[in-house]
Amino acid sequence: MYYIEAIEESKKTPKPYIFLAGGITNCPDWQQEVRKGLEDLEFSLFNPRRENFPINKPSASYYQIKWEYNRLQLSDLITYWFAKETIQPIVLYELGKFMDSNYDILIGIHPEYPRKQDVEIQTGLARPEFKFVYSLNDHIQQIRDYIINY
């Protein structure tokens, strides 16, 4: 695995390019669990969660959002994990933006995520064949299967 954390610039790295979309603020660091579950595979992982986000630097948000925007555009697969701790409006926005595109998408939803039904209904309208998973372990397995079959 080639691991790229926001806001690192990446050089030529192995495909597929996979973006971890999902909650950061007030959410557990589920991204590291995904990373550990995939570390034996050959691919590039874009993680928007930074170990040290400079919250007091006014331009930090701009560069963070720009990095995420660019990596989402580059990705072969966008994975979404909806943790139960927060609503995650930006993640919902990103899902809506890419749902009607040709991007490969996988979605995992914690069973107690407050907007679970909304995500299921909206996704089902755009992609009726879509299959959700409801645990992080199952989501990691979905991603593994995608990489292996890429």
GIMO-V930271 format. One record per residue. N is the residue number from 0. RES is the residue in one small letter. OMEGA is omega in whole degrees, -180 to 180 (none if undefined). NEAR is the number of other ideal C-beta (glycine too) atoms within 8 Angstrom. Layout:
# GIMO-V930271
n=N res=RES omega=OMEGA near=NEAR
n=N res=RES omega=OMEGA near=NEAR
This chain:
# GIMO-V930271
n=0 res=m omega=172 near=11
n=1 res=y omega=-173 near=9
n=2 res=y omega=179 near=8
n=3 res=i omega=-179 near=11
n=4 res=e omega=177 near=8
n=5 res=a omega=0 near=12
n=6 res=i omega=180 near=7
n=7 res=e omega=172 near=6
n=8 res=e omega=-179 near=4
n=9 res=s omega=175 near=8
n=10 res=k omega=178 near=4
n=11 res=k omega=-177 near=2
n=12 res=t omega=-176 near=9
n=13 res=p omega=174 near=6
n=14 res=k omega=4 near=8
n=15 res=p omega=174 near=10
n=16 res=y omega=-176 near=13
n=17 res=i omega=-179 near=16
n=18 res=f omega=178 near=12
n=19 res=l omega=177 near=13
n=20 res=a omega=179 near=12
n=21 res=g omega=-174 near=14
n=22 res=g omega=174 near=13
n=23 res=i omega=-177 near=6
n=24 res=t omega=179 near=5
n=25 res=n omega=177 near=5
n=26 res=c omega=175 near=12
n=27 res=p omega=-179 near=5
n=28 res=d omega=180 near=7
n=29 res=w omega=-179 near=12
n=30 res=q omega=179 near=10
n=31 res=q omega=175 near=7
n=32 res=e omega=178 near=10
n=33 res=v omega=179 near=16
n=34 res=r omega=-179 near=12
n=35 res=k omega=-179 near=7
n=36 res=g omega=-177 near=10
n=37 res=l omega=-169 near=14
n=38 res=e omega=-179 near=7
n=39 res=d omega=-175 near=4
n=40 res=l omega=-179 near=9
n=41 res=e omega=179 near=5
n=42 res=f omega=178 near=14
n=43 res=s omega=-177 near=14
n=44 res=l omega=176 near=13
n=45 res=f omega=-180 near=14
n=46 res=n omega=180 near=11
n=47 res=p omega=-180 near=13
n=48 res=r omega=180 near=10
n=49 res=r omega=178 near=9
n=50 res=e omega=-178 near=4
n=51 res=n omega=177 near=4
n=52 res=f omega=-178 near=6
n=53 res=p omega=-173 near=6
n=54 res=i omega=-178 near=5
n=55 res=n omega=180 near=3
n=56 res=k omega=-174 near=6
n=57 res=p omega=-177 near=4
n=58 res=s omega=-175 near=6
n=59 res=a omega=-179 near=10
n=60 res=s omega=179 near=7
n=61 res=y omega=-178 near=7
n=62 res=y omega=176 near=9
n=63 res=q omega=-178 near=13
n=64 res=i omega=179 near=8
n=65 res=k omega=179 near=8
n=66 res=w omega=-180 near=11
n=67 res=e omega=-180 near=10
n=68 res=y omega=-179 near=8
n=69 res=n omega=-179 near=8
n=70 res=r omega=175 near=14
n=71 res=l omega=179 near=12
n=72 res=q omega=-178 near=6
n=73 res=l omega=-169 near=7
n=74 res=s omega=171 near=12
n=75 res=d omega=-179 near=9
n=76 res=l omega=172 near=14
n=77 res=i omega=178 near=14
n=78 res=t omega=179 near=17
n=79 res=y omega=171 near=13
n=80 res=w omega=178 near=15
n=81 res=f omega=178 near=16
n=82 res=a omega=-176 near=13
n=83 res=k omega=-168 near=8
n=84 res=e omega=-177 near=7
n=85 res=t omega=180 near=8
n=86 res=i omega=178 near=6
n=87 res=q omega=-176 near=11
n=88 res=p omega=180 near=6
n=89 res=i omega=178 near=6
n=90 res=v omega=176 near=12
n=91 res=l omega=177 near=12
n=92 res=y omega=-179 near=8
n=93 res=e omega=178 near=12
n=94 res=l omega=179 near=15
n=95 res=g omega=-179 near=8
n=96 res=k omega=-174 near=7
n=97 res=f omega=-176 near=11
n=98 res=m omega=-179 near=11
n=99 res=d omega=180 near=4
n=100 res=s omega=177 near=6
n=101 res=n omega=-179 near=2
n=102 res=y omega=171 near=9
n=103 res=d omega=-176 near=7
n=104 res=i omega=170 near=13
n=105 res=l omega=-179 near=13
n=106 res=i omega=170 near=13
n=107 res=g omega=-178 near=16
n=108 res=i omega=173 near=13
n=109 res=h omega=-178 near=13
n=110 res=p omega=-179 near=7
n=111 res=e omega=177 near=6
n=112 res=y omega=-172 near=11
n=113 res=p omega=-178 near=6
n=114 res=r omega=-178 near=9
n=115 res=k omega=-178 near=12
n=116 res=q omega=179 near=6
n=117 res=d omega=179 near=8
n=118 res=v omega=-180 near=14
n=119 res=e omega=-178 near=10
n=120 res=i omega=-179 near=8
n=121 res=q omega=180 near=11
n=122 res=t omega=180 near=13
n=123 res=g omega=177 near=9
n=124 res=l omega=-179 near=6
n=125 res=a omega=-177 near=8
n=126 res=r omega=-174 near=8
n=127 res=p omega=-177 near=5
n=128 res=e omega=-171 near=4
n=129 res=f omega=178 near=10
n=130 res=k omega=178 near=4
n=131 res=f omega=167 near=9
n=132 res=v omega=-171 near=12
n=133 res=y omega=172 near=8
n=134 res=s omega=-180 near=8
n=135 res=l omega=178 near=11
n=136 res=n omega=178 near=7
n=137 res=d omega=178 near=10
n=138 res=h omega=176 near=14
n=139 res=i omega=179 near=12
n=140 res=q omega=176 near=9
n=141 res=q omega=-178 near=12
n=142 res=i omega=178 near=15
n=143 res=r omega=-179 near=11
n=144 res=d omega=178 near=8
n=145 res=y omega=-178 near=13
n=146 res=i omega=-178 near=13
n=147 res=i omega=-177 near=7
n=148 res=n omega=-176 near=5
n=149 res=y omega=none near=8
